[in-house]
Amino acid sequence: MNQKTIVITGSTKGIGKGIALYLARQHHRVVLNYAMDDVQAQETLRQFQQEQLQVLLVKADIAHRAEVGHLLQATLHHFGRVDVLVNNAARVRDKPLLEMTEDEWDTVVNTNMKGTFLCSQLIASHMLQQEQGGCIINIGASTGIRARKNGVNTCASKAGIHLITQSLALELGPKIRALTVVPGLTRTEEVAHRFRLDDPDVLRSRIETIPLQRIGTPDDIAKVVAWLISDDAQWINGQKIFADGGQYMW
């Protein structure tokens, strides 16, 4: 696989960190991004440095254009180019519709959807100047396809991401491909806590809904991303790719 410079938003923990680690171990140059948790970010950076991986850590809240600009400029200063953008950063603020505050709506939609728009807009403008263009991978969610209770903000933002992907594919080709990866139930600290996966009965009931009879891992998602950005996937564009063990089949 050709070595690429890859910006991954929200990548100091969870699925984003899994994608970053996997791609860095494949000898790509990786830009880690986060917005708030300095302690977690430094811990993740140390892990990359201990493995002597090519990495840059940039703090930037992608809900703000100026900070996305900082993320891009820091990347260009350090690595000289951007070949892949993975829009992974996401926030969850669940609440019943009638109780949800405007701030809870804005926090989720501004990060999940506006952040994807801003990162794609600014970084694509750079990619289009490169001879080889680039690739944008948006991390979607099943809640962007089938709604759930108490998550109107998350559902709306993730549904928007699917159509952002299609719009990018229509507008940015042939130099830039755009794709959505939709993870199934993937074990991260946040997911395990939110869905009570440490309870054996709950875990068993969840696994029963998955034909492959296991919970996904960040590595499962990372391997899909790695293939999609490779030369072997150059004819795939504008699509939703499900990595869910057969859980949804929508």
Secondary structure as UniProt FT lines:
FT   STRAND          5..8
FT   HELIX           14..25
FT   TURN            26..27
FT   STRAND          29..34
FT   HELIX           38..50
FT   TURN            51..52
FT   STRAND          55..59
FT   TURN            62..63
FT   HELIX           65..79
FT   STRAND          84..87
FT   HELIX           97..99
FT   HELIX           102..109
FT   HELIX           110..114
FT   HELIX           115..127
FT   TURN            128..129
FT   TURN            131..132
FT   STRAND          134..139
FT   HELIX           142..144
FT   TURN            149..150
FT   HELIX           152..172
FT   TURN            173..175
FT   STRAND          176..183
FT   HELIX           189..194
FT   TURN            195..198
FT   HELIX           200..207
FT   TURN            208..209
FT   TURN            211..212
FT   HELIX           218..228
FT   HELIX           231..233
FT   TURN            234..235
FT   STRAND          240..243
FT   TURN            245..246
//
